[in-house]
Amino acid sequence: AAPMNGALSRTLRAAAGGLDCLLGLVLPRACPACGAAEPAADGLCGPCGRRLLEMVSLPYCPRCGGTLGPHVRAAEEGCRQCPPAPPRFLRVVRLGPYASPLRDLLRRWKYRRLDALRGRLARLLAEAAAARCADSPPDVVVPVPMHWRRRLARGTDHARALARSVAAAMRLPAGDELVRVRHTPPQWDLSRSQRVANVRGAFAARRSAALAGAKVLLVDDVSTTGATANEAARALLETHPDVDAITAALAALLGA
């Protein structure tokens, strides 16, 4: 029954994507975030475009990615929201909290297959990474991979697709050294300690000369506490102890 359900799910998603394309030909284009019928030239309506820029410009902690208050300084050593144990990555780059319109863009890209939105998100994330890492620019972009079972159910690995678009925007090579070796339940309804345990040992890394002494930009599409990115970074460093630094780039951070 499970393979049949997976096949049916993929068929329905493909049909929904085709319907979106067909409607785009016969109806006025709508803002992908709010559904307004008069988007601007870049695809978003004026209000959503302004909210997205405001969201991307929110100050956040470079260690945990949490949104900071208006009078809190962004310190490299972290903030009050940071977990006590330091992460295995050097710093965090993010687009914003998981809220509208960023949340709506991510959902429409992932579940309606609107790939133009992936390009927009990738450009924004590439710009954010270039600004945050101006003192130590990355050499290679590596995605936090999806397990093959989930990729089969969803039809694509969203983090890998986003990472490749970010790499293209930054004119960097896209690495494929990380592998997800253990299927894990979704993280969204787990406590922090449960999330850490859930992803422990979930990744392995292939040997690669391209990572020797490299600064790695590790890309994921959505993060809750950074536990997944931290475990992925651990797997990379175990196989490649000569990696110079790892930056976790997150398109959105849940609950931040």
Secondary structure, 3 states (H helix, E strand, C coil): CHHHHHHHHHHHHHHHHHHHHHHHHHCCCCCCCCCCCCCCCCCCCHHHHHHHHHHHCCCECCCCCCECCCCCCCCCCCCCCCCCCCCCCCEEEECCECCCCHHHHHHHHHHHCCHHHHHHHHHHHHHHHHHHCCCCCCCEEEECCCCHHHHHHHCCCHHHHHHHHHHHHHCCCECCCEEECCCCCCCCCCCHHHHHHHHCCCEEECCCHHHCCCEEEEEEEEECCCHHHHHHHHHHHHHCCCCCEEEEEEEEECCC
